[in-house]
């Protein structure tokens, strides 16, 4: 379907008329308790007028790679954020305010359970029966690693069975919806209608538009909101949410690594772990967990007032599957945030390689370029180590034929991984499931102890109690490639001219809890800036997502990660345009495939700024205009056929029936140029916003001033 394009102004505009776009927008099996945690009011935000909200409550879902959770706040009492106290079935000795991101479906593809309940039920299944169930773990990574993501993209369960990814994600979101609605209704003094709830879902900042749209479509399918009310759902960027919350910290909620000299993970006396400044706050939470009632953090204590207007800081979101970096500056006088450099990050979908040489040590494990840099990188390193000891063919066979036992082994490693710390003297014991030991003996005809001896891996020992004993050297080898990648990534960002003058580095996300990572970052970057770790660091993003839902305008300026534009015709200029782009139409020479840019790479785009373009139907009676969108991560491109430019989506304009015209119109601007007498060509003016977390488009029929149904699609490419 052809369409004629009339390029409008290339710059961004602030909307000043009515053409501007509106502001952006499984039965539960786990019992839970909710605790409200009150973020402290920031002095830099108090001067800002609170926007009136059409919603009564904001519910945020932090959908993580390794763990997920939800929180909510009532708009009439927005200082109180209600959080999970503890998921039932959680691991002993862990806060368990978030649940593992794992989902279990029955053999006939019905939802069974999520989180700890799914993990434990699947673990207890008979090995033969487990092969018929669908267990998904850390499945969020698939969305970012898939280059051609669509609604038909599939996920593979641990058992090898496949199902559409959109169904898996919608089951998970529906689980959180049911949990959250129950708790919200229990805490509400009035009956809440569905349209009174604003939902927020967190995604990594490095996720591209298709992945963000995928999460939105999954939310629609899960029943969180209706597609007819898109503004009821917000997509929050994870490091951005953490940044919003970090401005509200109190002194007792902050660990400043720069003020704590560390040697091997302990202070100079070697007597106190370096996270001792969290003790008071953690003890307060520990006492509250003995009760299933709702408690509100008192909000007392000295404000951590180090952040001042004009300060620049980096937020490093160290999660399971990605490490996202964002750079913000606090603006005056409103205390809004301005992004200084486009979000950058790494992901963990790259595979690990290892040598097959039995005589080589563990040092032969290497990482493919580009990752992995999240905590899952440590898990992959552990798997690669097992492949070196027992053989890759055996590990793959064991995963396929004993999927529940493999999950059991990964759980055991995860528990020990959390306790790894620099300078730890004793080895970490990881229990091998009996089925692993038995399966190896039957598969290889020898014991696992013999395999370990034959591997010559001296940093891993065997215990007669059926456990692998990982020495401190072994744990260092597992962590170092991932940690080195994170530190290098932060150093490269801090070296950029736009980022100079950064005073603080906030470490957030689940992996930021690791003493191994904390020490490495302090050692490498402690002299360049102050390194701050918020208390309950794994919940920082979730709390910030609630605050973002309460005030989506708090981030006023963002940076565009890509060029976006469309292909247009321009007058052909001899010597400037290549001859293979020449098109002669109605006696005129045109240059085809020119990229008309809406925004450029790393361009600052303020919230509310718009890009306008006008389009006309190619023929009378046309009811739809389809416009291809192209993108590129490099700035030096001219044509949509240049290397690095790719089609990434479409804008669809559904045209209403034209209104009958009063009198004859001919020879008007935008007409067919046939000398008059013919009907005037319709002008459809599209308005696009790039300053929000998602790209949005609206359109209007200029002649009738009627809104045109406009949609933007990145999943059907």
N, C-alpha and C positions, 0 to 999 in steps of 0.2 A: 504494500500500500504506500503510494508515494505521498510526500508532503513537501510543501514549499516552505523555506525558512527565511525569515527576515531577522537577521541578527540585531539585537538591541544593544544597549550600552554594555561594555565589558566589565565595568566596575560593579562593586556591591553598593546597594542603596539601602537606606533606612526607610521602612514603609511609612508613607505619609498619607495614604488614602485607603479606601476600602478594598483595595486589591491585595493588601498584605495578608499573609497566611496567619491563621490563628496560632497561638502559642502551643508549643509541643505538649506535644503530648508526652475404683481404687479406694477403697475404704482405708482410712488410716488405721494402722495397727500398732503404732507406738504411742504410749501414754506420755504426757509431758507436763512440765510445769513452766511457768513464765515468770521472769523477773524483770521489772522495769529498771533500766539503768539510765540515770539522768546525766546527759552531757552538760557541762558548765556553759552558761551563756558567755559568748566571747565579747570583750569590750569593743572589738573592731566591727562587730555586726550590730551592736545595739542601736546605732544611729540610723540603720536601714529600716524603712517602713515595711512591716510585715504585710505580704500580699494576702488579700482575702482569698480563701480557698473554697471551692465548691464541694470539697470532699470532707468527710467527717473523720476519716482515719487513713493513714498511710501504712501499707504493708510492704516490706522489702524482703526479697528472697535473694540471698547470696548463694548462687549456684556455682559451687567450686568444683575443681577437678577431683580433689581428694575428699573434701567435706563440704557440707552445705547446711544452711540454717535460715531462719527467718526471724524478723522482729517487726514491731509495729508501734505506732504512736498516734494518739488522738490529737487532732488539730487544735482542740480546745485546751489541751494540756501537752503542748508540743515539747516541753522540757523533759518529759518522761518517755524513755524508750523501753518498751517491754521486750525482754529477751528470754529465750529458753534458759531455764535453770539447768536442766539435765535431761537428756534423752534416755528413756528406759532401755536397758540392755547395753549401756555404754561400758567402755573398758574401765577397769578399776585403776585408780590413781590418776585419771585424766578428767579434766573439767567436763567434757562431753556436752558443751553447749551447742555444738554442731554435730551433725550426723554424717556418717560416711556416705559419699555419693555413689551408692550402689543400689541397683533395682533388680527385683526378681519378678519374672513372669511365669505363669503356669505353662505346662506343655501345650495348652490350647490358647496361649497368648493373652490370657487375662492377667490383670494386675494382681500381684500377691502381696508384696511388701516393699518397703524402701528403708535404706539405712541399716542400723544395727539389726533390726528384725529380719531384713532380707539376708544380710550377711550370715547371721547365726542360723537361720532356718536352712539356708543352702549348705552351710557347713555340716549340718546334722543329717542331710539326705544320704541315703544309700548311694554308693558310687555309680551303680548302674542306673538308678532312678535319676540321679543328678544330671545325667547326660541328656535327659529329655526336657529339663527346665532351662529357662533362659536367664542367666545371671549376667548383669552388666556392671562393670566397675571402671571408674575413671573414664567414662565414655564422653565427657565433655570435650576432650582433646580432639576427637574425630572431627568436630565442627570446624575447627581452625585449620586442621591439617589437610582438609579436603579442598582441592583447588576448584573443583566444579560442583560445589554444593547445590543441591536441589531438594525439592520436597520428596524426591524418590531415593535420596541417598540412604544407604543401609548401614546398620551397625551389626557387628558379629558378637554374639554372646560368647561367654567362656566355653560353652559346649560346642561352639562352631555354628550353631543355628543363626540365621540372619533375619532381621526385621527392619522395617523403615525407621530411620533415626527419629523422624518427627513424632512417631508413636511413643518411642522410649522417653523422649524429652517431655511430651505432653503428659504421660503417666506420672513422671516425677513432679512436674509442676502442679498437677491435679492433687497429688498427695499433700503438697505444701498448702495448696488452697484450702483443702478440707481441714487441715490442722489449724491454719491461721484463722479461718472463719469461726471455728468453734471457740478458740481462745478470745477472739475479738468480741464475740457475742457474750461470752461469760463476763467480760470486763466492761461491757457497755451498759449504760443506764437506760438506753433507748433502743428501739428496734432499728437496726441498720438495713438499708436497702443496698442491693448490689452496686448501684451507681454511686453510692456514697463512699466507696472504697477506691483509693488510688493505689495501684500496684507498681512496684519497682523491681526490676530484675537486673542483677549485675552481670556484666560481661567484661572480659579483658579489653584494655584500651587498644590493643593491636588488632582486635578482630575487625575484619572488613565488613562492608555493608551487607553482603549476603548472609554472614553469620548472625548479625544483629537482626536482620529480617527473619531469619530462621527461628530465633528465640521468640520473636513477636508472634509468628505463626503458631508456634507450639503453645504459647500462652492463650491464643484464641481457641485452639483445639482443646485445651485443658479447661476452658470455661472461666478463666480469670476475668476476661473482659470480652465484649463483643467487638467484632471488626467495625461495627458502625460507630463505636466510641473509642477511637484509637488514642485520644488524649488521656484516657483513663489509665493507660500503661506507659511507664517511662522505662527506657533502657539507660542504666547508669554505668559509667565506666569505672572499673574497680579502683585504680589508683586515684581517680578524681574523687570518688566517694571517700576514700581514706583521707585525702587532703582536706576535704570539707570538715571531717571530724577532728583532724589534728589541730585545727585552730581553736578547739574548745577544750583542750586538755587542761587538767589541773596538775599542780606540782607533784602530788603523790601518784599521779597516773603516768609519770614520765621516767624513763631510764635514759640517762645521758651517758653513753659509752665513752664519750670524750673526757669525762671527768673521772673515769675509773680505770686506773692502770691495771692491766691484766697480764698475767704470766701463766700460760698454759690453762687459761680458762678460769683462774682463780685470782684473788687479790694477792698482793705481795706477801702477805703472811701465809697465803695458801690455806686459809681456814674457812673463808666464806665464799660461796659461789657468787659470781658477779651479778646475778639477778636479785640480790638480797634487798634492793630498794623496793622491790615489788611486794615484800612480805606483808606490810600493813594492809595494802589493798586486797591482796589475795586472802589474807586471814578474814577480812570482812566478808568477802564473797563465800569463803569456806563455811562460815557460820550460817550465812543465809541459806545455804544449800540443805541444811538440816530441816528446813521448813518448806512445805509446798505452797505457802501463802505468797502473796505478792509483796515484794519489798522494793522501796525506792531508794536509790543511792542518795545520801543526804545532800550532796552538792556543796558541802562545806569544804574548806581547805583553800590554801593560797592558789590563785590562778597562776598557771605557767605562762607568764606574760612575755616570754622571750621574743615571740613573733610580733613584729611591728609592721605598720603600714610601709609598703615599699620593699619589704623583705622578699628575697627569692629563696626557694627551697625545692628540693627534689623529693618525690615520694617513690620509693622502690617497693612495688608490690611483688613480693616473692611468694608465689603460690605453688600449687602442685604442678600444673601444666605449663604455666608461663611466668615470666618475670617482666612486669610492665614498669616502665619509668615515665613519669610525667614531671614537668617543671612548671611551678606556679609562682606568681607574684601577687601579693596582697595589695589591692588598689585602695586609694583613699577617695572620698571619705566614707564610702558605703561599706568597705570591707569585702567587696566582691573579689573574685579570683580571676586572674588573667594567665592563660597558658602561654609560656614563652618559647616552647619548642615542641614540635609535633611529637605525639606519644611514640615511644619506641619500645621494643620488647623482643623477647625471644620465646620460643616454644619448645616443647619436648617431644615433638612427633618424629624427630630424626632418630634413626636406629643406631644402636651401638654395634660396633664390630669388635671382634677379638680374634686372635690367631688360633690356629688349630695345633700349634706346636706344643706337645705335651711337656716339653722341657722348659718352656718359657714361663716366667713368673707372671704375677697379676698385672705388672706394669705394661703388659702388651695390650691391655684393653684401651681402645681409642674411641673418640667420638667423631661422628661425621660433622662436617661444618654446619654451623647454624644452631647448634644445641646439643643435648638438652640442658637447660639451665634452671628448671624448676625442680622441686623435690622429687618428682617422678624420675628425674635423671639418676638419682641415687638408687631408686628401685631398679631401673634398667641396668645399672652397673652391677647390682647384686645378682640379677638374672644372668648377666654376662659372665660373672664369676662362677655361677653354678654350671653354666655351659662349659667353661674351661675345665672344671673339675670332673663333671659327669658326662660331658659330651652333649653337643647341641641337639643331636638326634634323640637322645633320651629325654632331655628336658621338654622338647616339643611333643614327644609322644606322651609323656606324663601329663602335660597340660591338657592334651586332647582326651586322654582316657581316664584321668583322675582329676577332673576340673575342680571339684570341691576341695580335694586335698591340696591342690595348688593354691587355691584361695586361702586355705588355712596356713600354708607356708608364708604367703605374702603378709598375712596378718601378724604372724610371729615376727617377721622382719620389721614391719612397721612399728611394732611396740618397742623393739630394741633400738631402732633408728632414732626414736625420740629421746632416748637416754644417752646417746653418743655425745661426748663432750671432750674438748681438747684436754690433754694431760691425764685422761682417765687411765688408771694403772691396770685395772683388771679387765679381762677379756669379756666380750658380750656373747652370751650363749643364745643360740637360735635353735629351737627344737625342730627336728625334722619329723614330719608326720610318719607314723608307722607304715602307712601305705607307700610312702616314698622309699623307705628303706627296703620294704618287701618287693616293691615293683622293680627297683634297681637290681636286686639280687636275681630276680627271675628274668629280667630283661638282659642283663649283662653277665650273669653267672658268677658274680663276685660281690663282696660287701662294699658298702659306701666307704668304710674305713680304708679298704684297699685302694679304692679309686682316689681317695684323698692323698694317700702316700704316693701313688703313681704320678699324681699331678705335680709333685714337687712344689706345691704352694705352701711354703713354710709359714706364711702369715695367717693361715687358717688351720686350726687344730681340730682333732676329733675327741669328743667326750664319750665315755662309756655309757653315759646316761642317754645317748641318742641325740646329741646336740653338736652343732658346729660351733666352735669357739673362735670368734673373730677378734684378733688382737687389735690394739690401737692402730698399728700400722695398716692393718686391713681396712679398718673403718676410715682412716685417712685416705686410702686409695679409692674407696667407694665415693667419698664426698668430694675429693679435690677437683676432679674435672668439672663438676657442676658448679662448685663454689668459685673456682678460677674464672669460669665463664661469666658468672654474675658480676664479680669484681671488675673484670675487664670491660664488661658492658657499661657499668657505671662510670668507670674511668674515661671511657671514650666519650660518653655524653658530657661529662664535666669539662672535657678539653675543648668543647665547641664554644666559639665566641659568644653565641647567644646565651650561654648558660653561665658565663663567668660572673662571679660575685655571689654565688650560692652560699648561704650561711648554714643551712641545715640539710641533713639527709635523714628522712624518716624511713625506717624499715618497717614494713607492715606485711600482712599475709601469714599463712600458716608456717611457711618455711622460715620466716623471720624469728620464730621461736627457737630455732636450732642454735645452741651455743657454738657449734662448729662454724656456722655462717656468721654469727655475730662477731666472733673473734677475728675471722678473716677480714671482714669489712672494716673493723676497727683498726687492725694492723695496717691495712692498705690505704685507708681514706681518713683516718682519725685526725691527721694533721691538716687536711684540706678543708674540712668542715666539721661541724658538730653532728654527731650521729645520735639520733633520738629513736627510741623504741617505745611506743605507747603500751600501757598496761593492757592485758587481754588483747595482744597484738593480732591474734587470729580473728577477732570480732570487730576490728576497726572499720573494715570495709562495710560490714553489715550495718553498723551504727551510722556511718556516713551516708549509706544509701537511704536510710530513713530520713535523714536531714535533707538530702537532695529531693526526696519526694515532697517534703514540706515546703521547700523553696527551690524550684528548678532553675531559678535565675541567678543562683549564687555564683556560678561560673559564667562570667560575662563575655570572655573572649577565649576562643579555642583556635588551634592551628589545624589547618587542613592537611591530612596525611598524603593525599594524592591530587593529581590534576583530574578534574572532571569536565567533560565537554561533549559536544556533538559534532558530527561532520556536516559541513555546509559548502555551498558554492560561493566563490568570490570571483570578481572580474579577473581574467587571466592577464598577467603582466609578463611580457616577453623578457627573458633574462632572469626573472625572479622565480618563476614557477617552472617546473619541469614539463617537457612536452607530453610526457605520458599521462599528465593530469589534465590535459586540454579537453574540454567538452564544448562543442559548438551547438547552441540551442537557439532556434529562431533567429539565426544570423548573428548571434552574439557569442563571444568567446568567454568561457568560464573555466575556472580551475576547480577541480573536484577534490573531495576528501580533506579539505582544510579543517583542522581541529579548532572549533570555536570554543574557547575555554570559559567555563563558568567560574572556576577557582583554580589556583595554582598550588603546587606543593609548598607546604609550610606557610601558606598565607594566613594572616590573622583575620579571623571572621568573628564579628561580634554577634551576640545573641540578638535576633530580630533583624539583622541585615539580610537583604534579599537580592537575588539575581533575577532579572526579568528578560524574557525573550518572547517574541511574537511569532506565531506560526499560522499558516493559512492552508486550508484543505486543497488538495491537488485537483479536485473536481467537484462540481456541484452535487449536492445530495450525499456527500461523504459523511459518514456518521462516526468515524473514529480516526484519530491521528496517532500513529505509533512512531516514537522517536528513539533511536538507539543512543545509548550513553556510552562514552568511552572514558577510560581512565589510564593513568600512567604514574609510576612512582618517580620518574625522572622529568626534569623541567625542560630539557632541550629537545622538544618534539614540535613538529609543525603539522604533520598529516596524521590521520587516523590509521594509516598504513605503516607508520614508522615503527621500528623495533621498540618494544617496551610498551606500546599502546595496544590496548585490548578492549573489546566490547565487554562491558560489565553489567549492563542492565537496559531497561527500556522505560520510557515514560509513555503512558497511554492516556489520551484525552478522548473521553466519550462525548461526542457533540450532540447537543439537543437539536430538535427540529428548529430551523431558523424561524424567527417571527416574521409574519407578513409585513412587507415594507409599504409605507405610504408614498405612492408616486414612484416614478421611474428614477433610477440612479445609474449614472454612467460616467465613465472616464475618471473614476475616483482613484485616489492613491491606493495601491495594493490591488488594483484591478488587473485584468488580463492584458491590458495594453492593446485592445483590439479597436481602439478608436471611438469607444462609447457605445451606448445602447445595450450593453450586457450588464448583468447583475454584478454588484460590487462583491469582491472576494471577502470572505469572512476573516476577521482577525481574532485569533485565540491567543490571549496573553497569559503565559505561564510564569508563575512566581515560585522560585526555589529558595530554600533556606539550607545553608551549610554550617551554621553556627551552633546547631544543637548536636546531641549525641547521635541522631539519625538524620539522614537527608529527607526533606519534606518538600512536597510540591502541591500547589493549588493553581487553578486556572479560571479565567473569566472570558466570556464572549464579549468583546469590546463594544460591538454595535448595540447589543441588547442589555449589556451590563449584567447578564446572568452568569452565575457560577457554573463552571463546567466540571464534571466529575473527572478528577485527575488522580492517577496512581503511579507509583514508581516501583518497579520490580527488579530485584537483583538475583532472584532464585530461579528464573526460567531461562537463563542465558544459554 
